[in-house]
Amino acid sequence: MTAIDRGTDRAGLVAVVGTGTMGQGIAQVALAAGHPVRLYDAVPGRASRAADAIADRLGRLVAKERLTAADRDAALGRLTPVADLADLAGAELVVEAILEELDAKQQLFTALESVVSDGCLLATNTSSLSVTAVAGVLRRPGRLLGLHFFNPAPLMPLVEVVRGAATDETAADRAHATVAAWGKTPVRCADTPGFIVNRIARPFYAEAFRAYEERAADPATLDAVLRESGGFRMGPFELTDLIGQDVNEAVTQSVWEALFHDPKFTPSLAQRQLVASGRHGRKTGHGWYDHTEGAGRPAPHTAEPCEPPGKVALHGDLGPAQGLVGLIEETGIPVTREPVGAHLALPDGTRLSLADGTTATDDPFAASVRFDLALDYRTATRVALAASAAAPEGSLRSAVGLFQALGKEVSVVQDVPGMVVARTVAMLVDFAEDAVARGVASPEDIDTAMLTGVNYPRGPLAWGRALGARWVRDTLRNLHHACPTGRYAPSQALIRRAAADGRLL
């Protein structure tokens, strides 16, 4: 039995309206869970073509021995393309996946209200429109909610179950149970711009694009640092080329406008120009990278081999980077200890310190090198460094040699505030804390969404606990001082979290 059963001996009828890639994927998920599925599209013939496409995909699964021929035949026996909206009358759940236009969605659901029973759940797969607004024209808005699947729906586990302002709690519970019965990972969220993933993920793209605009490094180097030091599966430049620059920018623009041009969500001018030029990524052959046949991917800038220092001095505690000390000692490089500070010192006195939202040039001790944050310094394969204007070339080479001695590739980037990983992660943590405080979703659902929806190496709230809320707050305060637009101002939720952490010490 599934969550939308009515006490019968079979799974309830699911209808999917809109038969593009997402609609086909949702239909395939429902079929796999044992439901009879009806496909409808306003364009004549499109539902039948979609059914054929689903049959082809199921056939490929059989060829790969991931599905039996009997199961394929049974699924296809439950799949019916229909030409009239009235043919959806027996549905217990209707999922809409048509174009992202509010009027079109409202017209569809208004029409559906006169077709389906009062007990039928209505769901929109919108990723950018307000679920509350979609339901606002309905006679019974309480049964409409968002079921935001991620593409490709048959493979991606996450589904955001979005409760509009008028959505009945029982409808949301029923939809959540249905999605779970389908083998997906449902998370509950309020109807706010971007829901969970598209709201909290904005800094992953925005900070890399801003670092590029600041000429910190080229896209290949920034991608490599975020992958190999930050632990992200893909860098933001290669990922947006895969998603489509036009699609990614449209989401950013939508969230920014829906939040009344909040500076924290400001879109990227560099990405805007890329979209305006028609370079939308892989689908057009060009994006941040050249994807034409035979084009090679540019390599990240990597420092040449350098000699490590003969010794280093640890001053105080390195905070989130304290694990570096043991790694250095394992190489045989002597480490002496001084009680005060939060940095390493090279033999000539040059200070090596973790990126904290300031620049190396801001260091009052003049000769300074910043190293970037890593998810795990032991397993990271690359670390980014940035030197102050006063740091001698020999000191920078010595710092490079130190990290190379730890088995890391080193990318030297320009001396920009917060560098790359540190500023990105600090912003992700802050966005997540703010989302919890505003009732967007529970802490557990936020971390689950970011782990399963966009494959982050760690949930942002768990990451914040590991780093310490005070380090995140202070990093953002320093960034805000360097760029006082409001973009980096720490949220009140983060400030409260940092204060609470301080009281526990």
Disulfide bonds with the S-S distance in Angstrom:
none
